[in-house]
Amino acid sequence: MSIFFHNDKLKIYHDEEKRLLNVRYKTPENLSDKEYLSLFEQYLKALEKYAPSFVIIDVRNSQYAIPVEIQEKVSEMVGPLHIKLGTLRLALLTSPEFIVQLSYELIVEEAKVGNLLIAYFTNEKEVFKWFKREKRKKKL
């Protein structure tokens, strides 16, 4: 696995063999919106450089609450980019507390946008099992 970007708030790794982008946020609660957007820009650059089939975004150690305006801006940029690049599965690793706090209207076991499947997990082993199911489907 190679390092694309690494600092105390964000680590982005790429695994060419697995066609995987592994993104790990460790953001403090008092992170500025400008700094968050700068970190998010690194994520976009990694997506464009590697066009991964599989993406893990680990936010279990992230304390920054993304404001609604920035959430909307990020959603407008990232969804279409994943579709354009052919990302097959995007796994969000969150704390169990986060999953519990989501309202029932918002949580789905799997969401599908174009060919991109998005799911939430609290366990990284489950993520790789989920990715393997996609690889088996492609072989059929």
Secondary structure as GFF3:
##gff-version 3
##sequence-region A 1 140
A	DSSP	beta_strand	2	6	.	.	.	ID=ss1
A	DSSP	beta_strand	10	15	.	.	.	ID=ss2
A	DSSP	beta_strand	20	25	.	.	.	ID=ss3
A	DSSP	alpha_helix	33	50	.	.	.	ID=ss4
A	DSSP	beta_strand	54	58	.	.	.	ID=ss5
A	DSSP	alpha_helix	68	85	.	.	.	ID=ss6
A	DSSP	beta_strand	89	93	.	.	.	ID=ss7
A	DSSP	alpha_helix	96	101	.	.	.	ID=ss8
A	DSSP	beta_strand	110	113	.	.	.	ID=ss9
A	DSSP	beta_strand	116	121	.	.	.	ID=ss10
A	DSSP	alpha_helix	124	139	.	.	.	ID=ss11
###
